[in-house]
Amino acid sequence: MSDYEYPLTMTGGHTRSQIIAKMHERLSDGRFKHCLRVEETSRQLARRFNVDVDTAGLAGLLHDYAKEISPEAYRDVIVAEGYGSDLLQYGRGVWHGVVGTWFLQQDLGISNPGVIRAINRHTTGHPDMTALDMIVFVADFIEPARSLDGEIKARKAAESSLEQATMIELQNTLGYLVSQGALIHPLTFATYNAFTKRLQTAK
């Protein structure tokens, strides 16, 4: 277990140990360990790209906090909180980012804007992703247990460019969803187009 701590103003007044205990209650062992690896990877990327390390680390730690909440509970929140009926056609793969922060705020009082935004955006992406958003998005894809070709390629790209690593992840995600005949959230298409333009402009 890492020995660093997060500012209480960022964590809703909870110590990291208290957050970890809550995560143990909510998540399977495999999911929990994945979150710890994403936390560490997010911190490493933040140091590399001069982003606040604690904000990135906390967002990485909590990015899948709501991943295993029941679909029924998600549907209830989507309807009750006015997220829009269109969102109901997707599943937890989208919901745990877009709606998952509602549970974070309810359970832990997490309200740091950067943390909330990065977690919101880590499932669908967003055309206007910041460096912090990209760090969590990419860290989820390249944490050390990831070993597929696309994940390895993105890990290498992330040594020098968050944008390149993000694009590789988007290409892999879109390819997978198409191969599965799955619905694709409009924000994911918009993110792909936006990053295509970003990278073309940078050439």
N, C-alpha and C positions, 0 to 999 in steps of 0.2 A: 504494500500500500504506500502511495506517495506521501511525503511528509509536508507538502506545501498546503497553505490555507488560503481561502478567498476572503476578501473584505466583506464583513457582515452587511454592509450597505448594499452589496451586490447580490446577496444570497437570501434576502428576506429575513435576515437575522439568524440564519442557521449556519452552524459550522459544517465543514466538509464532511466530517464524520456523521453528523446528523442526516445530511443529504444522502450519503452512502447507505445508511441504515434504511432510509425510506425507499431508495432504489432497490435494495435487496428484497423488500416487501413486494414491490411491483413487478420485478423482472425475473426472468429465468436466469440461471447462472451464465449461460452462453451470451445472452444479451447484455447482462451486467458487465461481463469482462470485455465485451466489444466496446461498451461505453467508456471504460477506463482506457482502452487503447486509443479511442478517438480523442479523449481528453488529452492524453500525452502527445499525440500527433498534432493536435490543434495548437498546443503550446509550442511545439517545435516549429511549426509553420509560422506562428505569430512572431517568434524571435527572428526567424529568417526574413520575414517581410515587414518588420517594424510595425506590428499591430499589437495592441495591448494584450499581454500574455494572459492575464487573469480573465478578461472578458472572453477571449477565445477558448481558454481552458474550460471555463464554466459552461459555455455553450456546447462545447464538445462533450463534456461529461453528461449533460442533461438532454442531448439531442434526441435520444430514443426513450426518454422517461415515460412517455405515454404509448409506446409502440405496442404493448400487449394488453391495453385496455380493450374491453369487448366491443365489437362492432355495434351492438345495441346501445351501449353507453355513448359511443361517438354519435350515433344517429340522433339520440335524444338531445345532445348538446348542440349539434348542427341546427336542429329545428328550433330549440328553445332560445338559442343565442343569436339566431338570425344570420347564419353563415350563408344561406341561400340554398335552395333546393337542388341546384345543379351539382353541388358538392356531394350530394348523396349517392351519385352514380359511381363514385370512386370508392376505394377501400382504405384500409389502414395504412397502406404504403404511402398514400398521399395525406391522409388525415393526421397521422402522428406528428407531422410538421405543422401543417396549416391550422389544425385545431388543437394539437397536443399542448401548445403553450397555455391554453385555457386551463388545463389540468395542473400545469406547473404553477400558474398564478393562484389557483384555488388551494392547492395542497401545500405549497411552500412560500407563497407570496413573492415569487420571483417577478420583478418588474423592470429590471435593467433593459433599456431599449435595445441595446446592441445584442444582448443575449437572446431576447425574445425574437428580434427580427431574424437573426441567423438561424435559429431553430425553425421559425416559420418557413424560411426559404430553403431549407436543406432537402426537402422532398421534391418540390416542383422546380426549384431554381427561380430566378427572377431576372428580368432584363437589366435591372439596375443594381445587381449584386455588388456590394462593397467588398473590400479586401477581407474583412472579417467574415462576411457571408460566404465568400469563396473558400476561406480556410476551413470552415466547418463542413461545407459541402464536399470539399476534396478530401479532408481528413477521414470522413466516413467511408470514402471509397478506397483510400490507400493505406489505412491502418495496417500494422505489420502482419495480421493474419490473412490479409487479402493477397491472393496469389495468381489470379487469372491474368491473361496476357494484357488486357486493357488496364487492369489495376496496376500492374508493374510498369506499363508505359506511362500512366498518369503519375505514378510515384517519381519516375525519372524526370518527367516534365516539371513537377513541382519543386525540383531543385533550383529552378531559375524563373519559372513563370506560373503564377496562379491561373492566369487566363488560359494558357495552353492546357494545364491540367484539368481545368473546368471543362474545356471543350472536349477533351478526350472522354471525360466522364459522361458528358451529355450525349456524345456519339454512341457510347456503349449502352447507356440507358435507353435511348430511343431505339436502337437496334434490337435490344432485348424485348422491349414492350411490343414492338411491331412483330417480332417473331412469335410472341405469345398471343397475338391478336387482342392485346389489352387496350383499353381506353388510355389516351394520353392527355394529360391536363394541358389546357391552352398555354399556361405559363411556361411549360417546358418547351413547347415549340417556340414561343416568343424569346425565351432565354437563348435557345440555340441560334436563332436568327440574330439576336443582339450580339452574341459573342463571335459569330461569324464576321459581322461587320467590324467589331472591335479589333479582331486579329488581322483583317484585311487592311484596316486603317493603319495598324502598327507596322505593316511591312514597308 
